[in-house]
C-alpha cells in the first residue's frame, strides 16, 4: 500500500552523506554561491516550519516572519549584550521563540482559515514596530550579531583560507539537515499521525481520542521553534538584526516557498528553498537583459514570485516537484 | 480640546477603515474568501484616479472614474480568476489555504504591475480640498475639509449600499445568494452573476477608500497595506458578515487607534490592533453584529 519507508537511522545516514557531499562541494564554489547555499539552508528551515504547520496540522500563518524576528532578536540580544557564545545564543532564541509560539498557538488553535490568516497577518504588521519602542533592541540600527570566523579547529583542518561565508554554509547546512531529519522522525511518530488526523478530519480525530486543541497548539509551538531557529540563523547570516530585515514580505516569502514546495511535502521544501534564492538571481539576470531600468529591477522579483504562486495554486497544487505517491494516497483517503 | 480633536480624527480614519471593512465583508459574504488582494485593487484604482487627475487637472472627474475602474477590476478578478480557483485546488493540504494564497498572490502581482508602470516612489495625489484644519476663533482643530469629505463620502457610500441591499431586487438577490447559494439558485437567482456584482461593489468601496484617503498621505504600491489590516480587524469586530457591523467596527477601531496614538504612542498602534483582534475573536467569535459563529471558516 505504501512505499517502503527508511528507518530513522537510515535516513540520518543518508542525510549525513548528503551533508558531507555538500560540504565538500563548498570547496569548489565561490563566495557568492556559499552565501546563497547558506541562504537556501535558512529558507529550508523556515519553509519546513510552515510545512509542518500548514501541511500536517492544517493551520495557516502569515506571521512566521514575526516569529523569525523574535528568535533572531532574542538570539542577538543574548549574543551581543550578555556575551553568550553563539551556539547558546541560538538556543536561547529558540526558547524565546518557542514560548512566544506557544502563547500564539493557544490563541491560534481556536481560529481557522482566514481568521487565523488575518490574525497572524496583524501580528506580522504589529510586532516589528516594538523594536523602536525599546532602547535595548537598538531601534533602526539593530543589534550586532557578527559571530566572526570559523572556530580554530575547523581552520586547522580546512586551512586558513576558510572564509566566513563558507563557515556559515557549513553551519547552516548541518543545522538544516538536522532539522529535516528531526521533522521526518517527528512526523512519523504518534505526534505526526495525530496532526495529520486533526487536519484531515478534526471530528473523527477527536472521536478517536485525540485532543484536537492540544495537537494544534503543539504543532504551532514546534513550528515556531523551527521558525525562530531559522530567524536566528538568518540574523547570523546578515551579521546584524534590524527591524527592516523582517518585513511583512518575509512572511509571504516563506509561505510562498512552502506553497511552491507543496504544502504537504517535506521533501519538496528543498525545491522551495532553492527557488526562493534563485528568483532574485533569475530576475536580476532578466532585468539586465531588459535594460536594467530601475522600475524593472525593483519589481521583477515580486512579479515572478506572484506569478509562480498563482500558477502553483491553480495548476500544481501539489507543488512544483510533486511527490509521486500523492495521487495514490489521495485516492486512499477518499 | 485635545479629546475632541482626537475623537474627530478618529472618526475620519475610522470612516476609511469602515470602507475597507465593507469591501472585505462584501466579498466574504458571497464567497467565504477574505480578499487580501483588496489593498492592491484599491491602490490600483487610486493610481488610475491619480493618472486621470494629472491629465484632466480635476479631482472631481477622476473620483467617479477611479470608482468605476475599481468596480470593473473587482468584477474581472472574480470572472477571470476566483471563479476558476473554486473549481481547482479542491483537495489536498492546499485546499484550505488556497483562497488565502491566491489572494496574496494577486496582491503581489497587482503591486508589482503598479511598480512596473509607475515606479515605487511616493506620489502626491492632489485634491482641491484644503488639508488645513477648521478654525474656531483662535483654535485650529486638526479636522480639515478633506477629513470632512472623507466622512461624507463614506456616509454616501454606506447609504447607497444600504439602500441597494434593503430596497432593491438586486439587494435581495445579493442577500439570498450569500445566505443560501443553492436555494437562491433554485429560486431562479443567477448566483454566479450576483456574486460577480458583489465583487464589483467591493472593488468600488475599496476604490472610494483609496481615492479619498490618499490625498492626505502619499501614493505608493504598498500605501494601502496597513489599511487592509485595519479593515480586516474592523470587519472581524463587526462579525465579518455584517455590513452594519463593518461600519461600526471601523469607527470604533478608528477612534480607538486615534486615542492610542494620542495618549500612548504611534509604535504600539498596530500591536494594539493585533491584541484587539485576538481578544474579540476569543471572547466573541461571531463579532458584535455577526449572524453566525465565526473563527471557523
Interface residues (C-beta under 8 A of the other chain):
Chain A: X54 X55 X56 X58 X60 X62 X107 X110 X111 X112 X113 X114 X115 X117 X118 X119 X121 X122 X123 X125 X126 X127 X129 X130 X132 X133 X199 X248 X252 X255 X259 X262 X263 X264 X294 X295 X296 X298 X299 X300 X302 X303 X305 X306 X307 X309 X310 X313 X314 X315 X317 X318 X326 X330 X334
Chain B: X28 X33 X34 X36 X81 X84 X85 X88 X89 X91 X92 X93 X94 X95 X96 X97 X98 X99 X100 X101 X102 X104 X105 X106 X107 X108 X109 X111 X112 X113 X115 X116 X117 X119 X120 X225 X226 X229 X232 X233 X236 X265 X267 X268 X269 X270 X271 X272 X273 X274 X277 X278 X281 X282 X285 X294 X295 X296 X297
